[in-house]
Amino acid sequence: MPGDILHDELERVYGQPLFPEFLPALCFKFTDARMIPRLMEWGEQASTDCNAGLILGIAAFGRSQQAQIRRILMEPKWEMDATGTGSHWWGYMSMQMSEVTFSQLISDMKDTLDLHKGETLEVEALIVHGLQVLHDLMEVKLSGDLHPLRFAATNNEQFSDLYAQLFQWSNEYEDDSMIGRIQHVLGYDHPMVNQYILLRTRMEMAIRREMELEAVQLQP
């Protein structure tokens, strides 16, 4: 049976750093969600070149794996900020398959920044990693590229809503936007500040396109 063949092949390469990249993505064909802990463990030691199949294999089990996908995206060992290998792109695909939203990720990142003010350099590295992943995932959404996973849901969050969550102040006395939080925790001259300023500009352009499209659709 095809499922048995896939299962045997997966067991043959399980735990190896390099393997047929998308083999784990087919786990839902021959097993159930009890496989998820094994895929998570495998991802801790797998090469970044092969992480795509692992994260897709977990995301293929749907909304029930949202917590795992959010953890993977922010875990440095998974290197979801590796734009050279395309890991960030497949991370974005996994978001859609498991219906993880940018709103959730932004909220998680704000909580992390608020929790770890004045922490050690090790914690600072985790924060920078999370900010980089969020930035790179947003860049994928901004690119508007069609994706090959036709059966997966498409992220339809409006840029205007995400912009407000990222960059608006809650009051006029304190900059508690994402940029303000980054400046407070990492410093005003940290490179991540400039990355998010540039992201803000790109999102403003995307919002204008959204408004133009809405205006066209409203025309009789």
C-alpha positions in Angstrom: 0.0 0.0 0.0 1.2 3.6 -0.7 0.8 4.6 2.9 3.0 1.7 4.1 5.7 2.6 1.6 5.7 6.2 2.8 5.7 5.1 6.5 8.7 2.8 5.9 10.6 5.4 4.0 10.0 8.0 6.7 11.2 5.6 9.4 14.3 4.8 7.4 15.4 8.5 7.4 13.9 9.6 10.7 16.2 11.7 12.8 18.7 12.4 10.0 19.7 16.0 9.3 19.2 15.6 5.5 16.4 13.6 3.9 13.9 13.9 1.0 12.7 17.4 1.9 8.9 17.0 1.6 8.6 13.4 2.7 7.4 14.5 6.3 4.8 16.7 4.6 2.9 13.5 3.7 2.6 12.2 7.2 -1.2 13.0 7.3 -1.5 10.3 4.5 -0.5 7.4 6.7 -0.6 8.5 10.4 -2.4 10.8 12.8 -1.4 13.8 15.1 0.4 11.4 17.4 3.3 11.9 15.0 3.6 15.6 15.8 6.0 15.2 18.8 8.3 13.2 16.7 8.3 15.7 13.9 9.0 18.5 16.4 11.9 16.6 17.9 13.2 15.9 14.4 13.1 19.6 13.6 15.4 20.4 16.5 18.3 18.6 14.7 17.3 18.7 11.0 19.1 20.8 8.5 17.5 24.1 7.6 17.5 22.8 4.0 14.9 20.2 5.0 12.7 22.1 7.5 10.0 22.9 4.9 8.7 19.3 4.9 8.7 19.1 8.6 6.7 22.3 9.3 4.3 21.5 6.5 3.8 18.0 7.9 2.8 19.5 11.2 0.6 22.2 9.7 -1.2 19.6 7.5 -3.1 18.5 10.6 -4.8 21.9 10.6 -6.0 24.3 13.3 -5.2 21.8 16.1 -1.5 22.5 15.5 -1.6 26.3 15.8 0.3 26.4 19.1 3.0 24.2 17.6 3.4 26.3 14.4 3.6 29.5 16.5 6.3 27.9 18.6 8.2 26.7 15.5 8.1 30.1 13.9 9.8 31.8 16.9 12.2 29.0 17.8 15.7 29.8 16.6 16.7 26.2 16.0 14.1 26.0 13.2 15.6 29.1 11.5 12.4 30.4 10.1 14.3 33.6 9.3 16.4 31.7 6.8 15.5 33.6 3.6 18.3 32.0 1.7 16.8 28.5 2.0 13.2 29.7 1.7 12.3 28.6 5.2 10.4 31.8 5.9 8.3 31.2 2.7 7.3 27.7 3.9 6.7 29.1 7.4 4.1 31.5 5.8 2.5 28.5 4.0 2.3 26.7 7.3 0.6 29.7 8.8 -2.2 29.4 6.2 -2.5 25.7 6.5 -3.0 25.9 10.3 -4.8 29.2 10.1 -2.3 31.1 12.3 -2.8 34.8 11.9 -0.4 37.7 11.8 -2.5 39.3 14.5 -1.6 36.3 16.8 2.1 36.6 16.0 2.1 40.4 16.5 0.4 40.0 19.9 2.9 37.2 20.8 5.8 39.5 19.9 4.5 42.4 21.8 4.0 40.2 24.9 7.6 39.0 24.5 9.0 42.5 24.3 7.0 43.6 27.3 8.1 40.6 29.3 11.9 40.8 28.6 12.8 44.4 29.1 16.4 44.7 30.3 17.2 41.0 29.9 20.5 39.2 29.1 22.1 39.1 25.7 20.9 35.5 25.2 17.3 36.7 25.6 18.0 39.6 23.4 19.0 37.2 20.6 15.7 35.4 21.0 13.8 38.7 20.7 15.8 39.8 17.6 15.1 36.4 16.0 11.4 36.7 16.6 11.3 40.2 15.3 13.2 39.1 12.2 10.8 36.2 11.5 7.7 38.4 11.9 9.3 40.9 9.6 10.2 38.3 6.9 6.8 36.7 7.1 5.1 40.0 6.6 7.3 40.6 3.6 6.0 37.4 2.1 2.5 38.6 2.5 3.4 41.9 1.0 4.9 40.2 -2.0 1.5 38.8 -2.9 3.0 35.7 -4.5 0.6 32.9 -5.3 1.4 29.7 -3.5 1.2 26.1 -4.7 -0.8 24.8 -1.8 -4.2 25.2 -3.4 -6.0 23.3 -0.7 -4.8 25.6 2.0 -6.7 28.7 3.2 -5.4 32.1 2.2 -4.4 34.7 4.7 -7.0 37.5 4.2 -6.0 39.8 7.0 -6.2 43.4 5.9 -3.0 45.4 5.8 -4.8 48.3 7.4 -5.7 46.2 10.4 -2.2 44.8 10.8 -0.7 48.2 10.3 -2.7 49.5 13.2 -1.7 46.6 15.4 1.9 47.1 14.6 2.4 50.8 14.4 -0.4 52.8 16.1 0.1 54.2 19.6 -2.5 53.3 22.2 -2.2 56.8 23.7 -0.4 60.1 22.9 2.0 59.9 25.8 3.9 56.7 25.2 5.0 55.0 22.0 3.9 51.5 22.6 3.9 50.6 18.9 6.1 47.7 17.8 8.8 50.3 16.9 8.5 52.0 20.3 8.8 48.6 22.0 11.8 47.7 20.0 13.5 51.0 20.8 12.7 50.6 24.5 14.1 47.0 24.7 16.9 47.0 22.1 17.8 50.6 21.8 17.1 53.5 19.4 20.0 52.6 17.1 19.3 48.9 16.8 19.2 47.7 13.2 15.8 46.1 13.8 14.3 49.6 14.3 15.2 50.6 10.7 13.8 47.3 9.4 10.4 48.0 10.9 10.4 51.6 9.7 10.9 50.3 6.2 8.3 47.7 6.7 5.9 50.4 7.9 6.5 52.3 4.6 5.8 49.2 2.5 2.6 48.5 4.4 1.5 52.1 3.9 1.8 51.5 0.1 -0.1 48.2 0.4 -2.9 50.0 2.3 -3.2 52.6 -0.5 -3.6 49.7 -2.9 -6.3 48.2 -0.7 -8.2 51.5 -0.7 -7.9 52.0 -4.4 -9.2 48.4 -5.0 -12.1 49.0 -2.6 -12.9 52.3 -4.4 -13.0 50.5 -7.8 -15.2 47.7 -6.5 -17.7 50.3 -5.1 -18.1 52.0 -8.5 -21.4 51.2 -10.2 
